Amino acid sequence: MSTPHPAPRPHRPEFRNIHALRDLPSYRLPPAGWVSILHRVSGALMFVLLPFIIWLFDTSISSEYSFARFSSAFNNGLWLLPAALVKLVTLALIWAYLHHLIAGLRHVYMDVNHAVSKEFGRSSALFTLALSLGLTAILGAKLFGLY
């Protein structure tokens, strides 16, 4: 009498730890993942540049002389920094604020309406990216004197 052979088990995927240098560059992050990472980056950027933001605000409203110094920073530079670098840092702050605001509103909307689906996550993430970059481009054009 022969014993029946058990049915072969189906092949199961093998999960291992990833190798960061080999695996991460080939990983495609979905738009919602990019928005999430950029939301953190924009918050950190605003936090790190908070002294610059406070200086900008204080200098712009203290007096006519300080406002002239404020305007001069954008036209002639600030200390050892050229004017273009001051404008680029300000443009980075503009993007950080806009992206953080729009992504935050996206999260609030999703929380309030329980709008948690893959389709809505993708479309709202693409909208967030497009709107924050579009508004940054418009305000950057104004900052650099294109209109």
C-alpha positions in Angstrom: 0.0 0.0 0.0 1.4 3.4 -1.0 0.9 6.5 1.0 -0.6 9.4 -0.9 1.7 12.3 -1.5 0.6 15.6 -0.1 -0.3 18.3 -2.6 2.6 20.6 -3.4 2.3 23.9 -1.5 1.9 27.0 -3.6 4.9 29.3 -3.9 4.6 32.1 -1.3 6.5 35.3 -1.7 9.6 35.6 0.4 9.8 38.9 2.4 13.2 40.2 3.4 14.6 43.4 4.6 15.2 45.8 1.8 18.6 47.0 0.8 18.3 50.8 0.9 20.9 51.5 -1.8 19.7 48.9 -4.2 15.9 48.8 -3.7 14.9 52.4 -2.8 16.0 54.1 -6.0 13.7 51.7 -8.0 10.7 52.2 -5.8 7.9 54.3 -7.3 6.2 56.3 -4.6 2.6 57.2 -5.2 1.5 60.9 -5.4 0.0 60.7 -1.9 3.3 59.5 -0.6 5.1 62.4 -2.2 2.6 64.9 -0.7 3.1 63.3 2.7 6.9 63.5 2.6 6.8 67.1 1.2 4.3 68.1 3.9 6.9 67.1 6.5 9.7 68.8 4.5 7.8 72.0 4.2 7.0 72.0 7.9 10.6 71.5 8.8 11.7 74.1 6.3 9.4 76.7 7.9 10.6 75.8 11.3 14.3 76.0 10.5 13.8 79.3 8.7 11.6 80.8 11.4 14.3 83.3 12.5 14.5 84.6 8.8 10.7 84.8 8.7 10.6 86.8 11.9 13.4 89.1 10.6 11.5 89.7 7.4 8.3 90.5 9.2 9.9 92.8 11.8 12.0 94.6 9.3 9.1 95.2 6.9 6.8 96.9 9.5 9.1 98.6 12.1 9.7 101.9 10.3 10.2 103.5 6.9 14.0 103.1 7.3 13.7 99.4 8.1 11.3 98.9 5.2 13.9 100.5 2.9 16.5 98.0 4.4 14.0 95.2 3.8 13.6 96.2 0.2 17.3 96.6 -0.3 17.8 93.0 0.8 15.8 91.9 -2.2 17.4 94.3 -4.6 21.1 94.4 -3.4 21.5 91.4 -1.1 21.8 90.9 2.6 25.2 90.9 4.4 27.2 88.4 2.3 24.2 86.9 0.5 23.4 88.1 -3.0 19.9 89.3 -3.8 19.2 86.2 -5.9 19.9 83.9 -3.0 17.6 86.0 -0.7 14.9 85.7 -3.3 15.4 81.9 -3.7 15.2 81.4 0.1 12.0 83.5 0.1 10.7 81.5 -2.8 11.4 78.3 -0.9 9.5 79.7 2.1 6.6 80.6 -0.2 6.4 77.1 -1.5 6.7 75.6 2.0 3.9 77.7 3.3 1.6 77.0 0.3 2.3 73.3 0.2 1.9 72.9 3.9 -1.4 74.8 3.9 -2.9 73.0 0.9 -1.7 69.6 2.1 -3.1 70.4 5.6 -6.4 71.4 4.2 -6.4 68.1 2.2 -5.9 66.1 5.3 -8.6 68.0 7.2 -11.1 67.5 4.3 -10.3 63.8 4.3 -10.7 63.5 8.0 -14.0 65.4 8.1 -15.6 63.6 5.1 -14.1 60.2 5.7 -12.8 60.4 2.1 -10.3 57.7 2.3 -10.0 55.8 -1.0 -7.2 55.1 -3.3 -8.7 57.1 -6.1 -9.4 60.2 -4.0 -6.0 60.0 -2.4 -4.3 60.0 -5.8 -6.5 62.8 -7.3 -6.3 65.0 -4.2 -2.5 64.5 -4.0 -2.0 65.5 -7.7 -4.3 68.5 -7.1 -2.2 69.5 -4.0 1.0 69.2 -5.9 -0.3 71.1 -9.0 -1.9 73.9 -6.9 1.1 74.5 -4.6 3.6 74.5 -7.5 1.3 76.7 -9.7 0.8 79.3 -7.0 4.5 79.2 -6.1 5.3 79.8 -9.8 2.9 82.8 -10.0 4.3 84.3 -6.7 7.9 83.5 -7.8 7.3 85.4 -11.0 6.2 88.4 -9.0 9.1 88.1 -6.6 11.6 88.0 -9.4 9.9 90.9 -11.2 8.5 89.2 -14.2 5.2 91.1 -13.9 
